Amino acid sequence: MTHNRVAQPGQHTLSGLHTTAPPARFTTNTSTSISFRLFSNTSPSVTTTSTPNSSTPTPVTLAAANTPPAPSLDLLGHQLAVGDYRQADETTRALIIDLAGESARGRGYVFFSEVQFISVEDLRAIDKLWREHSNGKFGYSVQRRLWEKSRRDFTRFFIRIGWMKKLDTEIEQYNYRAFPDEFIWEMKDDTPEGHLPLTNALRGTQLLGNILTHPAFEESQQEEAAEESVTATTTDQSKDGNKGKERPKFMRDFEPDYSF
């Protein structure tokens, strides 16, 4: 069985994973949520030596003084708040690896079968930060909605969110964008909806598919389907001639199937 790794679209090797950041440290409280710590508890260490006839140690080296902060929800929120989508994408990938479990942390990437180990609360928290800091344009739940509208056809979906580009050929052809330069790391009017965060799909779509079908996004999908159903019903009522007539009960109770 082939497993997919968390990496960038457009990467042609799996060695390009950015997993040098230390794993997120988190603590649990009496609730089911997980609270992350922005920085490691480990203080920078100083190596010292003593000179003859002196009791005062002489500092020699300073270790870990510039160690980057561990990936965390606080760090992700800060990066998104200042519009640093490139680094936010890296932090998101590191968080997904950490939350997928010890095995994923050990190897530095996630098997698609490990997505199930990520809690609903944690995945929703990541998605919420992306949506809040992009005016609802980015996030896994946004990608889920667009994937459904693409009838779960990944090629159509990738074209729609801008992960594939049209080639300058006589016949219509598309290819994956090259990471990272050809992806869009700014919020612009023409930035495709759902463009971020990235998930590598060059070696298969099972990882991305398992993220998009995670229980964390089932509720929002059902709510959106219900809203679309209400909107469609209201539009149909207006088209009936504004006669003030209600739609038949069987049509009002009808819920379309968006599962495709």
N, C-alpha and C positions, 0 to 999 in steps of 0.2 A: 504494500500500500504506500502510495506516495504522499509525503507530508509537505505542507507549505510552510514557509518561514516568513516571519514578519520582516519585511524589507520594503524598499521603494519600488514603485512601478518604474520600469526602464532600466533596472539593474540587471545585468546579464550574468553576474556571479553572486553567489551567496556569501562570499568573503567580504562584501561591502557593507555588512551589517555594522551599525554603530552601537556597540554594546559596552563601551568602555566605562560608562557612568556606573557607579556602584548601585546596587539594588535599593529600591525605596525601603525605608524603615517605617514600619507602621505599628500602631498599637490598637488594641481593641478595647472597647468599653462595654458597658452592660447592654448597649443596643447592638443591632446587627451591622451597623455601619463601621467603616474603617477610616480612621483619621491618620493622615500622613504627616511626617515630620519633614520640614523643608531641608534641614541640614543634618549631617551625620553627628552622632553624639561624640565621636572621636575628636579630641582636640589636637591641634598641630603639635608634633613632638619635636623636642630639641635634643640633639646629641651633644654631650659636653665632655670635656677632658679637664683634668686637674694638673696644675703645674707644681713642681717641687716647692716645698715650703709655703704653699698657698692653699688655703681651705676654700677659696672661691673658684667654682667651676668656670671654665672658659667656653662660651658657646662656639660650636664648630659648624654645624649644619642645621638648617631649618627644613623639616620634612613635612610634606602635605599641607604647606601653607596656602597653596593655590589650588587645592583640590576642589573641583566643581561640585556644586550641591547635588545631592541624590535626587533622582526624578521623584516628583510628588505632585499632588493636585495643586498645592500652593504655587509651586514653580510653574506648572502649566498655566494656571490662571494668570500669573504675572506676565508670562511671555505672550499670551494671547491679548492681555489688556494693553500692552505696548505695541501690538501689531507685529510681533516677531514670530510669524507663522512658520518660518523655516525651523527655528529651534523648538517651537511648540510641537511640530510634527515629530521631531526626534524624541522629545520627552514623552509624547503619546506612545510611540513605539516601545520605549523603555518601560513605561508603565504596563502596557499590555503583556510584555514579556515577564515582568515581575509578578503581576497578578495571576498569570497562567499557572504558576506553581514552581516548586523547587527544580523540577527537571528542566523546565523551560529556562529558568535563570541559569542553570548550570551550563546548558549548551549555547545560550545566547539567542535563541529564536523559538518560535512557537509552532508546534504541530497543530493542524486544524482541529484535531480531536481534543486539544487542551483548552479550546475556547470555552467549553462548557464549565470549566473550573473558575472562570471569572464571574464574580457575583453580579447580580442585577444592579445593586446599588452602586458598585464601583464603575461599571460600564456606563450607567446613566449619568454619573457624576462627570466623567470625562466628556461625554456627549454634550451635557448641559453647558459646560465651559466653552466648548467650541461654538455652540449656537448663540450663547449670550454675547460673545465677543466677535460675532460676524453678522449680527443682525439676522440671524436665522439662515445664513447662507451655507455654512459649513457644519459638519458633524455626521456621525454615523446614522442617526435617525433620518437626516436629510437624504443621505445616500440610500437608505432603505426605501424611502418614499419614491425616489427617482428610479431605483432598480425595479420596483413594482410597476411603475408607469412604463418601464421599458420591457414589461412582461418577463422580467427576470432573464432577459437576453443580455449577457455580459458585454458583447460587442457593442450593441446599441447603447448600453449603459455607459461604457467607457468613452464612447464618442460624445455622449450627452454631457458628461461631467468634465470633459476635456483631458482625459488621460490618453487619448489617441488623437492624432492629428491627420488631417487630410493631406495626401501626397500630391505633388504636382505632376500628375500622370494623365494620359488620355482617358483611361478608364478610372472610375471612382475607387480609390484605395486609401486605406488608413494604416497607420503604424503607431506603436507606442512612442510616447515622448521620451526623450533621453533625460535621465535623472542626473543632477538636479536642475540644470540650467533651463530646460524647456518647460518646466512646471511653473505655475504662477504662485508667487509667494507674497502677493500684495492684494489688498481688497480694492478691486476696481469695478467700474460699472459693467465691464465686459468679462469679468472673472466668472467662469461657469459655476452655477450652483452645484454644491456637492463636491467641488474640486479637492477639498481637504477634509480630513486627514488622508494620507496615502496608505495604501496596502499593496504589497507586491502581488501581482497576478500573472507574471510572466511564466511561472512554472505551474500554473493551475489556479483555479478560482475557488477551491474548497475552503481555504482559510478565510477569504473575504466573504464567501457565502455563509460560513458559520458565524461570522461576526454580525452580518446583516440579519440573520434569522435568530439571533440570540433573544431569549425571552425578555431582555431589557427593552426591546423595541416592539414587542408584540402589542402592548397596550396602546402605544401612540399610533400604531398602524390601524388598529381597530377604531380608535377615536377619529382618525382622519377619514376612514372609510364611512363612518357614520355621518360626519360633517358633509362629505361629498354627496352622500345619499340625500341628506336634508336639502342641500343646495339644489340638487337635480330636481327634487320634488317641487321646491318652490318655483324654480324656473318653469317646470311643466305646468304648474297651476297658472302662472302668468300667461303662458301661451294658450291656455284654454279660453282666452277671451275676456279675462277679468270679470267673469260672471259671478264671482263669489261662491263658486261651487267647490266643495272639498273633493280631493282625489278619493277614489274608492279605497276602502279600508285595506284591501289586499295589496294595493300599490303603496299605501303609506307604511305598511308593515314590512314591505319587501326590503331586504338588505342585499345588495349586489355582492357577488363573490369576487374579492380582489386577490385571491390566492394564486390564480392562474395555474 
